[in-house]
Amino acid sequence: MRLTVRVPATVANLGPGFDAFGLALALHNDITVDTDAEPSVTIEGEGADELPPDETNLVVSAMRSTAEALDRRLPTLGVHCVNRIPVATGLGSSAAAIVGAVILAARVLDGIEPSESLLAIAAKLEGHADNVAAAIHGGVTIAYEDRRTWRSEHLVPSPGLRPVLLIPERDRLRTEDARRVLPGTVSRADATFNAGRAALMVLALRERPELLAVAMQDRLHQEARLGLAQASRGLFDRLREASVPVCVAGSGPTLLAFETEEAAVPDPGDGWRALRLDVDLDGARVLEETEQGE
């Protein structure tokens, strides 16, 4: 059996929606597995020179963990990754690897489609559910835990959204480091502020993009994370001053901005890559499936 799955890049948090909101974008990694091939891992594209091409690769380890969670044994297989999502930039590269692995393992073992149980497996492997929910379902998602089970709701975003990723070419930031700087407690005023902005964010994403500049404001995590990425801090402040809706993409250092009729995203200058992308409305999907002997 040969299977290929395509998984979108994702931006988590979206300002006030810390560990809850996720947005899928049309920038994809493709993962192919072949149960007739010799055991191997090959990688091309982003991270090809730094990601491990062996059984410690996240795709392989996540497939093995999925098989264990389903109480099944994974067959030997060859894995080939075509990566377009930059690593360690806040764009869900690890979530893409995990979601692709969970879907592939489930299809190889049982022929089943993604479900809430697979969301729970992916969230456990990732450590939180915001990125993996958006990668599975596409569009805008809200992840939440109910009775110790991760669930998500899918929102169809406004067709007027015009996302722009601003990716620093030299800076990287590990999620673990970005979480380490977050305060252990927050004030009631800040919690109330974020609750209001998160509610407003749902309206802005679905129907009122003109509200994004206000809706994306946050008091829980962005200031601390921007302190780890001074170039991102400077660009973030310039965009805010120009009334461009902007937030830290995931844990950073990438920024996510939205262009509006009133405020275009300016050229960020040397050292930055600007990507104007569509919202991915489909989420992870199997592109190719060939049975043995075909």
Number of C-alpha atoms within 10 A of each C-alpha: 15 20 20 20 22 22 34 35 30 34 29 30 25 28 28 27 25 19 17 21 28 30 31 32 28 17 20 23 22 21 24 24 26 23 18 15 13 11 15 16 20 16 18 12 13 17 17 14 10 9 14 14 18 15 13 12 15 19 27 24 16 23 23 20 20 26 20 12 12 16 9 15 12 17 14 14 18 17 25 18 22 18 22 17 23 20 18 19 23 29 31 29 25 20 30 31 27 27 34 31 26 27 26 28 28 21 16 20 16 12 10 13 13 17 12 13 14 21 24 20 23 30 23 13 21 20 12 19 30 32 35 39 36 37 36 27 25 28 23 31 28 23 25 18 13 9 6 8 12 22 20 21 13 15 17 14 21 17 12 15 21 16 21 21 23 25 25 21 13 7 18 18 18 14 15 9 12 22 13 11 14 15 10 6 8 11 10 9 10 13 16 12 16 22 15 13 23 24 13 18 26 21 17 22 22 16 16 16 23 18 15 27 19 17 26 23 22 24 18 21 19 23 14 16 25 19 13 18 18 13 15 23 18 11 16 23 13 14 19 15 10 14 18 23 28 29 25 29 27 29 27 29 28 30 26 25 27 22 22 19 6 9 13 17 21 12 10 15 9 8 11 18 15 18 13 16 14 15 25 23 20 17 23 27 21 18 12 11 15 11 11 10 6 6
